[in-house]
Amino acid sequence: MLNSIIKNMQEKKFNTGLLFILKWILICLLVACLVGSATALFLISLDRVTLWRSYHIWMVNFLPFVGLAIGLTYHYYGGESKKGNNLIIETHQTAEAAPNSKVIPLLMAPLVFFSTLLTHVAGGSAGREGTAVQMGGAIADQFTQLFKLSAAERKTILIMGVSAGFAAVFGTPLAGAIFALEIMTFKKIKLENIIPSFATAFGAHYICLAWQVKHTVYSIPTIPGVSLSSMSWTLLAGLIFGLTAFVFTYTGTLFERLFSKIKFAPLRPFIGGIFIALFIVLANSTKYIGLGIPSIINAFITPAGNFDFALKILLTSFTLSAGFKGGEVTPLFFIGATLGSILIWFIPLPMALLAGMGFVAVFAGATHCSIASIVMGIELFGMEAGVFIGLASVVAYFTSGVNGIYSAQLKTGTKYEIYNYIKKSTRL
């Protein structure tokens, strides 16, 4: 009799465990397919509107009106979606404290999708990762109610949405999975979040590739040997990249405060669009608008203009602070790569290596995601460059200041412990 009861309990436990595993396999497949496909559609659309704008540059004259349309749409229909990436991070942080909180509105996905395309077609300086991450988070969170997920499970599925979006948009599944874990949880990474994050990132990446999406290929042909001299120069470069990341974050905060003085929010991108359009016309150059992929590629081959990185900082910070949509990461790649390529004038390292180090390190400093940055560098540039990219990224992470581009990000870890210790010491 007792043996029969134990056997039934074991079978029930087995069945429950099997159903649990099958449920999460299904969720991973759904999130990967939907987010990967949505990101593929976005990347294809973004390439087409960018190409169209290059042949119809007169579109920049309509940037103020495009900004007004985006501003009015978000003002009257955006709701919580106005918070962007921070909404996803905040929802993850408060999931257990507020288990009955509303699901991230699905409207967030099409809003940021079309608003980003409008930003790019009219000449705004913005990226694309913010769009993919927001679409991923909004789509993934819809399964919270469908599968009746607990608060802890909801946190997992939000991580999956972010990892899927980031992995698909850049073609870096390892970095995408780690980025989601690092940006959302940092020191509180749980084992049950790791496998779903990696599985969804790889799934979304390959789904995106299945739609014939091609990602930009970068290469560093010459990598010097590891020596005291090369490591010392790498430390100096990392310091410069970290300070640049700090400037980018500070500039964004400064412009946000400036635009906040305009009380009617939809007027912010309208007024901002006027200044951006004037800049493009007066500068007679489109180098600093859009993603800037051609300039990033060229930075690995020939030195960029001395002020290219600075102008991209100003234009991107201004564009996003005004209320246009997109992301910061690809512009950060532009800033880091173009800055790195001109450091060759006084740092005796190969130009392509300096561009690759800047590409990754400025991203590490501005996002405070040093591990994901290093992994991305290895995925994009190969293992041989990993030592230089890793060292530069760690230095940039520690020298980029306390604030990053995601204001909702938790400020925890060794970096912040050091800052807090210094702050307390200076008070004594």
Order of alpha helices (4+ residues) and beta strands (2+ residues): alpha-alpha-alpha-alpha-alpha-alpha-alpha-alpha-alpha-alpha-alpha-alpha-alpha-alpha-alpha-alpha-alpha-alpha
